[in-house]
Amino acid sequence: MLINTFLYHFGQYVLLLKSAVAKPERFSMYYKETIRQMDAIGVGSVFIVILISMFIGMVTAVQFADQLGDSFVPTYYIGYIVRDITIIEMAPTITCLVLAGKVGSNLAAEIGGMRQKEHIDAMEIMGVNTAAYLIMPKLVAAVFVIPLLVAISAFVSIIGGYVATVLPGSLSHTEYVLGLRSYFVPRYVFMMFVKASVFAFLLTSVSCYLGYYVKGGSIELGEASTNAVVVSNVLILLFDFIIALLLT
Amino acid sequence: MIRTIDIEKSFGENHVLKGITTEFHDGKPNLIIGASGAGKTVLLKLLIGLFTPTSGQVFYDDTNIFELNKKELRQIRMKIGMLFQGNALFDSLTVGENIRFPMDMFTRRTAKEKQMRVDECLEMVNMEGINDRYPSEVSGGMQKRVGIARAMVLEPKYLFCDEPNSGLDPQTSILIDELICELTNRNNITTVINTHDMNSVMGIGDNILLMKHGHVAWRGDKSQVLESDNETLEDFIFASPFLQRLREDALKLRNRERG
């Protein structure tokens, strides 16, 4: 039964994505919508991403500083650890988990609301490919903007580590910067952007799918919105593991 | 002209439409009437291809829309205008942008040409000067008119109206009916109206299809309604004692006039 449900939804999801990848009826309309979505997803989320990233960096630095306190590991390693843990894991994964909550639920509610108010039917009758018009600009915007948010997150997180360790005097400025500049592996940055792009695609497409096929009233719309967050989060964690296996 | 041949539609065990064969003519309003649950909305959604039938065919002139691929169906749909029961105006767009949307999507007209057409459509529905207002800032009746203006903007060959009078006062309902009727006659389009409004039936019912439990229970025009002895029609149209008395008086008056 569970497998049947999974296969049904997976098949419908793939077919929806297939319909979404189509030649636009009017390129300028899709372009405008993409820019609008970039603003909504990117500019609309930048504050929460900065806030969370700052605290992630601060907590990571303080905890590692505490753990390394009585060991023989050089203290500049704190900068090194904060940098790598942020780039490899914290910035892409935590940022996308947060965005799944903020952006994913919003997309599911927006498209689901359009379905319930017959806006999607109205567009279909006009001859618009609604799967393409409603989903493609969101996907393009998310896959372009979310990696940028993740890069900002990584940067802010590293600053957070600095604020939490250097300003109180647990570590000197030179030590932290030395740590940041030690053993740098450029491939990790590549991995960060791969994760960010894959997670962006997952959280957007799944949320759009759940909104597009919503049925019923406000309770079902709420459920679709919640499911968008839950399913996106599970998929983000699953693909985090898969990408880690493939790229390390 | 739109024709349906032996249309059947089931949702699981629920057999909603049971072999509907009918025609909707050009240049006059075609009304689908019936009690709630009779299958009117399902029939309307089948006509515009939002539902696929369990069996049967729907022809737009000589084209069976269920034999078309998605792209061909979209071509047909570009000739369709639709007024939804809830208007389906996009909340985030102004009235002008709502009407312009189909032109933005499907035409290469310049901004000036589009604006002229928007103004023309608003004038057509007597709603000049509300371009910059949002749908939430205008009344239900005005929203219906804007919905009609949007439906007419690409000069459709077919117009579908789902409960155009729902939620409107009788006077506004009559105005909306007259507007739809006028646009239908003037542009010679095939208009299908799904309604259970008595005023519409008696006012613009040039071709009426009465549905009951998924069947066609009666068909005719407004001039035949008073004299019909079809029980389903009587039960539906003259449901209240007041309307029954009104009908009796009208028939007496007509018989007297005929001598």
Interface residues (C-beta under 8 A of the other chain):
Chain A: S19 E25 R26 S28 M29 K117 E118 H119 D121 A122 E124 I125 M126 G127 V128 N129
Chain B: I48 L50 K70 R74 Q75 R77 M78 I80 M82 F84 Q85 G86 A88 F90 D91 F101 P102 D104 M105 F106 L154 F160
